[in-house]
Every structure is written in C-alpha cells, then in structure tokens.
Amino acid sequence: MKIPAIIYLFCLCVISGFFPFQNAEAQNIAIRGIISDEQTGKPLEMANVVLESISGDVERGTATDRNGLYQFSRLSEGRYILQASYVGYSTFSDTLELGRWDEIIARSIRLTPKDENLDDVVVTYNRVKQDLDAGQQKIGKTDLQRVPTPAGGGDLASYLQTLPGVVATGDRGGQLFVRGGTPSENLSLIDGSLIYQPFHIIGFFSVFPEEIVSNVDFYAGGFGPRYSGRTSSVLDVRLRNADFEKKRFSASVSPFLSEFFVEGPIDEGRTSVMVLARGSLIEQASQLHPDGQQPLRFNSQLIKLSNRNEEGSTCSALLLRTFDRGKLDYERGDTFKWNNFVMGGRCAVLSQESAVSFFDINVSLSNVGNEMSRGGNRERSSGITRFSTDVNLIHYVGHIQLDYGFFTNMRWINYDFGGLFQRVEENRTAFITSGAYLKASIPLGPKIKVEPGVSASIYLNKFAPSVEPRLQISWQPREKANEEISAAVGIYRQPIAGVTDLRDAGSAFTAWMPIPETDKQMEAIHALLGWRQPFGKYLDFSVEGYYKWLKDVPVSAWSTVAQANSNLALADGFVYGSDVNLKFNSRYFYSSIGYGYSYTEYETIQDIFDTWYGETSQNYNPAHDRRHQFNAQMGLEVGDFKASITWSYGSGLPFTRPLGFDSHIRYENHLPDVRETYGTPRIIIDKPFSGRMPDYHSLNISLEQAIELRNVRLRVQGGAINSYNQENMFYYDIYTQRRINQLPFYPYISLKLETL
C-alpha cells in the first residue's frame, strides 16, 4: 500500500525533522526572528543584528540569511538591548528581559524605509555585505534596471546574458546555456515552484521583469544539496510581496512590449495582492521597420497573493501562465510554440517553540507543453507535468547551522515526435521521486566556513537510488564578507532530459523524456575555485575557475546526410573555463567588465562513425561551445536621468559544414533509368560541428528621463538595439545555403507611467 505524498512528507518531517533535535538546546536561551520591510514584507538579507548587555558591551552580532532570519543561542538570563539595522532603513532598538525559565524568544522586526533615495544606498550596502558561495551570484532589482531592455524596465533575461558564463544562441528562441550545460539542465524556480521554460521567444524577456523580483540567487555551478534534479545551473527567483500599505500601479508600452502591473492591500498590513500582465507588440510594430515583420509573439499573466502575521511568518499563493509562438526562420514554414502553467503555494514560518528555527513548505504544480508545426499541421509535440511538495528546515546546534529538508515529486510525460527520434517508442511515462537533503554550515574559527552536504533520491519505478555528496568551503582572510576565497565540489544527477536535434537549425522544440533505452541518469561532477576582492572604495574584482566532468548526456545520433530524422545516443565529456569580473560603483556612475573563457567537448560512440571515418568514437565541440565571451557595461544616474550602454562580444559558435551535394537514387524496387531519373537531391555534411560561425558583437544603448506629474511619474526611454547595425548570424541553413541574421539596428521609444 502506497502512502499518499503529503502524508508521507508530513511523517518524514515529524519523525526525522523535529524529534532528533528536540532537546538539543533545552537548557539554553535563544532569541530568533525575521527582519523584514515594513511596507512590502520583503525579508532583508544581510541585515545587521546586534545584542548588547545593558551596560553597552556587545555580546553577540550576526547578519540575517536570505530568509531574513537571525538567531542568538546559548544566552544567559538578564537584560539585553537588541538592535537591527539595514542601510536605507531606520535602526530598530528594544530592551529584552530574559528570565531563567525562558527557552526560545521569538522577536521579528519590521524596519521602516527612510526617505532617502534607496537605490544609491542599496548598491553600496550590497558591495560591502554580500556573502556568496562558489558559483553563486546575487541579483537584485537595481541590477536588472542597469541593463537596457526595449521595454521601459529591466528584465532578468537581459541581465543574465551579460554574465560571462552564460551563452545565448541569439535574440530569439529563449535558450540559455550555462558553462557548457544545455537549457534543459538548468533548474529555474519562482517562489519555490518549478518553471520549465522561463524565457520568452524574444531573447530580451523572461517571466521575471523588475517589477516583481525581490532577489535572485543564480548558481552557475557548485550549488548546494537543497537543489537536485539538474546538472548545470540553478536560477532561484524570489518574488516580492505586494505592498501591504499602499496601492500602486504601472503601465508601459514600447515597440517590443506592453505591460500592466497593479498591487495593493486587501486587508491592510496583513494581506496583499499583485497582478502582472505582459504582451509582445513586435509582430505588429515591426511592420513599420525597413527589414519587415518579425513573426514572434508572447504573453504572460501572473497573480500573487501574500499574507503575513506579527511573528514574521508569511504565506503566499502564485498563479502564472505564459504563451510563446513564432518562426525562428522567417522564410520557412516551421512554427514553434510553448506554454507554461505554474500554480504554487509557499509558507515560511518562524518557529517560536520548537528547536527548529525556521521552515518553509512549498506545494506546486508545473506544466510545459511545446510543439512544432508546418503548414498549420502539428508535426511534433511534447509535454511534462510535475506535482511537487517539499519542506525545508533550519536548525542551530551551537554555532553550527543545519539546513535539511524532504521532497516528493510526481511527473507525467507525454510526447509525439512524428518519427524524429526513431528509438523512442513510448509516448507516455510517469514516475515518482522522493528524497531528502542535509547541509551543515560549520565555522572553523572566524575566517573559515565548511559546508558539507548530501542529497539522496529514491525513484519508485525507474532508476536506482541516487546519493549526491557536495562540499563548499570559504575562507575570509581578513574576516570581511566581500574578501573571500571559496571552493566547491559535488556530484549532480538528472533523471530526465530535454532533447533537441541540434541539426534541426533554428529549432526551439524540446522533447522531455527519461534517457531512452537505459536506466541511467545524466551525471556531472563540478569543481570550482573562486576569489573575490575589493580594491579601494568603489572597485570590486572576482575570478572563478571551473571544471565539469559529464556522463550520459543525450545527443542526436549522427548522420552524414542532413535530414530532419535522428536517433539518440549518449555522450560523455568535459567542460572547463574561467569567469572574470571587474565592477566599479559610485554614487552617480557605474561600470562593469566581464570576460569568460570556456571549452566544452563531447565524446560519443556510434557505429555510423566507423563506416565514414574509420573509428566508432568521435570527439567534437557542441553547438553551444563559445570559446570567448566579453561584456562591458557603463551607466550614469543623475537625479531623474539615466544613461546606459552595453557592448557584448562572443566568438563564433560551432556548426556542421556541408561537404558537397549528390543525388540519392533508390534501387530497392527496380533499376531506374538514370537518363530520366535524377534521384533525390541531398547534402553530404562534414564531421560533427567542425566549422565555426562568425563572431558576434553588438552595442545596445538606452537614455531615460523621469518626469513627475502630481501623483504619478512618467518615464520616457529611448534607445537602440544593435546600434551600429552589425550583421550577426543567428544560424546557417545548410539545406538552402541561406544565412539567417539576428535583429538589425532597431531604435525604440518606450513610455512608462507609475504611481509615486
């Protein structure tokens, strides 16, 4: 008899989560709480919390984590002064009386924003206080605003493409490759709920515009055991809560996008809601452009409901829908479309009595469907639905922090490939995954922190159990959070893969499936070493090197004849490289320079190689292997005026070269008359990805002026995509010998109206 998932999860939490630690600190007094924004309820990460004795001596000091959580344990009875501060907010101070019979004191604090311009002070604060693991970057609203997008506001998709380890194939398709991994190897979360395809068909946009983002943790590799099921990267996006005190709205329009956003309280101070609706306009507006129509369309709708209590606990519900449709090759009949549906609920609870300090519970339903059609007839389709529940807990044992949790996922997969992947016979499958993780944060003195962890999964009806150990180490030589040497190593496995026939030029069709004809999982071993260092008051430098060993990556089986028909094979490989960043931040001016070097190589064994090349094994660089990537950005912010400029360069991506042409004559049924029958024209192609496309480079500029009108602000933005009209190749069609370019010089003006 199978236990239902929710009951099973609850039992695990009660038996494994609470019981072992219930008496660990029963004889010690602890103070814990959550520091948050008074208006929005946003947890304030890295807020300073100090506990002083009544005489004014500092007893303890700490900083809040990403949940806004702080804790002081092993305290003695007496009177203390508790202070909490965060740049841009008024300092909080209160006197606490701890009695001998007290065990746990819950004290959450809501800080009130000051009247100053918060953008300036937040930038300075993040520079000083940001505490990162190897492979991790923290991204906030200010970061998104600084990358020009043709939509009157920032977007996470545009920002990610400025990072040296992230490769985009072009300005359409919604595909991002991180340090040698494929798009299906990236894990994307929105408030703890999985979203399979967060990027829109127009490459500047995602489901994460600046209006709704609170903070983002982006891991290009080396991520901890809390994240499982993916082998490349993690994008963990926390949406902000709607304002609990005031009603606000914004509306914007540009040649690329229209958007409407509204938020406000339902029950003032306790419950709030926000609504976001976006729709593309480029298909209509491009008819006025000299280069003609861009047949690309998308839209999305999001609703988030939030509730909070006086103790700092919050609950939220999320509903998201997206739709994308378009032609990546404007002259062919192939049309791609996909849609997401996400429904999720999350509760983050501060424990007032249990030895567990904090826990959050997530329940979500995620679905993605995508298809390719030709001439109005659907040729391929694929879909996956996942229902998941997970519980994440934080517990302190002295100075050691334990993060642990439990999860259960149920997946339903269906696909119809129209003969594309011949060795795939099933068109429906389902399986259940249950597992747990544990990570310990162990300080070894004031300078070194060691974080060992492990993730374990059980697949009830397909794969063998999986155990994935991971380790992160950080060293702060001068005990400063922004000066750090960090390293990470770990094993990562993925039970399902999103497979694309990379010879299918310009394809955005992804087939989600378990690895065919095997019980294997994709596997990657990550090793990272990084160094972050400030120079002077405004300059920050970081460098990180990485190496990844890859195993059992599904790839399209090779054929020397270019045709839309392929088997599947497995490949092993490796990725290595380094990312370098140099950032300058002052009150009015900012700039950044990033360089990434990467080398990706696959090895696959296929019988057809022996026929054509005399050996069954071939080594090649896959289509996303960009060797060099360079990004430079600078901007100016003076009062209500902003100017920003971004230049990007990428070395050429691999492609497969045609060797020649011939006619294919079939002799199975009868001997043809070669004087009258010419056969079927075909193209003979070279070894896998042995050629390189031309280099890519582009300059984007943006100027913005804000005008205050009574109770609203009008933002007028003007700019241009690909300002010097570089002819960047999107792909080369080896069938027709035709080159398809990315967007040409594209000027735009956007208007945005918002409440003050």
Secondary structure, DSSP 8 states (H G I E B T S, - for coil): ----HHHHHHHHIIIIIIGGGTTTTTTSEEEEEEEEETTT--B-TT-EEEEEETTS-EEEEEE--TT-EEEEEEE-SEEEEEEEE-TTB--EEEEEEE-TT--EEE--EEE-B-SS-HHHHHHHHHHHH----TTEEEEEHHHHHTS--TTSS-BHHHHHTTSTTEEES-SBS--EEETT--GGGEEEEETTEE-S--B-SBTT-BS-BTTTEEEEEEESS---TTS-S-SSEEEEEEE----SS--EEEEEE-SSEEEEEEEEEEETTTEEEEEEEEEE-HHHHGGGSTT----EEEEEEEEEEEEE-TTS-EEEEEEEEEEEEE-SSTTSSEEEEEEEEEEEEEEEEE-SSSSEEEEEEEEEEEEEEEEEEETTEEEEEEEEEEEEEEEEEEEEETTEEEEEEEEEEEEEEEEE-TTSBTT---SEEEEEEEEEEEEEEEEETTTEEEEEEEEEEEETTSS--EEEEEEEEEE-TTS-TTSEEEEEEEEEEESEEEE--TTSTT----EEEE-TTS---EEEEEEEEEEEEEETTTEEEEEEEEEEEEEEEEEE---SB--S-B-EEEEEEEEEEEEEEEEEE-SSEEEEEEEEEEEEEEEEE-HHHHHHHSSSEEEE--TT---EEEEEEEEEEETTEEEEEEEEEE---EE--EEEEEEE---SSS---TTT---EEEEEE-STT-EE---EEEEEEEEEEEEEETTEEEEEEEEEESTT----EEEEETTTTEEEE----EEEEEEEEEE-
